[in-house]
């Protein structure tokens, strides 16, 4: 499953693309931070980020798009910029008929580190570990975009995606619990990840 993660922002917009196998193994495809000059008119800044996103969508052909959900902050201008780029991103995805999912920061942190209140350093370190990178992607917007993509794939892709396809096609032999083999495998993987996350927190 190829997922494009977007950490929306008007000055800096993190974009990460990952391929995730059914066994949850993730591989980096591309990561970049799109930027727009703060002294440019707002419409030109939006167009510049949009052009960059269009090029990435066209080059990598993702199967799904994951965005950080906009939430209240004290800085109104930051909220506006984040919301505007989120809208641009969703429009681009919609024109390609791609599914879009919004994930909160706590959801992403919990999926990546096993702890919903992890800091950016911890998230970045786990992203690098998951993707087998020697260094943490920088700036933080890049790591956050990759974390979004991985989170989405782990929550809704892989064998979970197979389970969804089985259900929609009327296939998949169910057991007494009403779950298909793919759904059971996904739940087992989720439990394993939760146990691993708990073990890491104990060691820390």
N, C-alpha and C positions, 0 to 999 in steps of 0.2 A: 504494500500500500504506500503510495507516494503522497505525502502531506506537505503542504506549504503553510508554515506558521508565520504570522505577522504580529509584531509588537508595534502597534500603530503610534505614530507620532509625527508632528508636522516638521519639526527640526531634524529629528532622527527617527527613521522608521526601520526597525530590524526585520529582516526577511530571512527565513531559514527553510531549506527543503531537505526532507529526510525520506529514505525508503525504509520501511519497517516490515520485517518478515512475520509470518504467523507465529513464530516462536518468540516474538517480541524483540528480536535482535534488530538494532537500528544502525543505519549507515548514512553518513553525511553525503549529501548530493551537492549542496551549495549553501552559502550564507553570505549575506551582504547587509550593509546598513545604508539605506538611501537617505540623502540629506537635501534640505532646501535652505537657501539663504534667508536669514531672518529679516533682511532689509528689502526683500522682494514683495510685491503685492500678493495678497493672499491667494488670488486666483492663479497666479503663476507658480506659487509654491505648491498648490494642490496639483497643478498640471505636471509639475516636475516629478513629484512622487508617483503620480498616476502613470506617467510614461515609464518610469523604472519598474513599477509593478507589472505593467502590461508586458514588458520585455521578459521579465522573469516567468510569468505565467506561460508566455509563448514558448520560451526555451525549454522549460522543465515539465510542462503538461501535468500538473498535479491532479490527483483524484479527489482531493478534499482540501479545504482551507480552514485553518484554525486561527482565531483572533482572540486577543485579550479583551475581556468584557470591560467596557467603560464603567468606572465607578467614581463616586464623588471625591474630589480633592479640594484642598484649600485654594489652589491656583486655578481660577476660572479659565485663563487662557490655555492652560495645559489640557483641561477637560475639553475645550472647544477643538483644539488641534487634534487630540486623540479621536474625538467623535467624528471629525471631518474626514480623517484618513480612514477610519473604520468604515464610514459610508462609501468612500471611494473604493476601498478593497472589496466590500460586499457587492458593489455594482459590477466590478470587473469579474468577480466570481460568478455572479448571477448571469451575466451575458454569456458565460461559457457553460452554464447549467451545472455548476459545481456546488456540492453541498458545503455550507458554511456553518461552523460551530463556534460559539463564544464560551470561553473558559475564564473563570476568575483566577486571580493570582494564587489564591490559596489552593484551588483545585490543581493547578499546575505544580505548585510546590509539593503538594502531597503525593502526586503521581510520580514526580521525579526523585524526591528525596525521602518520601515516607513521612514527612513532617510539614504540615500546612503553614507553619510560621518560619520556615527556613529563610535565611537571608540570601541576597543575590550571590554572595561568594559561594555559599553551599550549593545553590542551584547551578551555578556555572561549573563548579568542580564536578558535579554529578553528570551534567551534560557532556563534559569532556570524557568522563569515564565511560558513559553509556555508548558514546560514539567512537571510542578508542582513539581520542585525540591526545596529542602530546601536550597541548596547551589549551587553556580555557579561551573560547572565542571572545574577542573583544571588538568594540565596547560591550557593555552589559546588554544593550539592545539586541545584539547578535545572539548571545547565549539565551536570552529570554525568548526570542523567536523560535530557536531550535527546541527549547523546552516546551513551548506551546505545541509544536508539531509532534513531538514525541508523546506528550500527554494525550493529544487527541487520538493518535494511532493506537496507543495502549488502551484507551478507554473505549474506543469504538471500532477499531480496525482489527487486523489479523484474523484470528479464529473467531472473534466476535463478529467481524464482517462476514465471515463464512456462515456463521449461525444465522445472521440476518438474511443472507441470500437463500439459505436452506428454507427458512421459515416462509419467506416471500414466494418461493417456488413450490411450496408444499412438500419439500423433501426433508430428509433427516429423521432417522429413527429415534423416537423418544423413549426415555426410560420411565420408571414409576414417578419420578419427580417432575416429569413433563419437560425435561431439558434434552436437547439434542446432544450428540457427542461433542460437537464443536462448542456448544454453550458450556458443557461440563469442563472441557479443556480450558476455556477462557476463565471460568470461575477458579479453577485450580491454579492457573497462572497468577490471577489476582491475589489469591490467598498467599501464594509463595512470595510475591512481591511485598505484601504487607508484613509477612514474617521477617523477610530480609531487612525491611526498613526498621522494624522494631528492634532487631538484633543490632543494627548499626547505632541506634539511639542508646541502647544499653552500654555499648562499648565506649561511646562518647561520654 
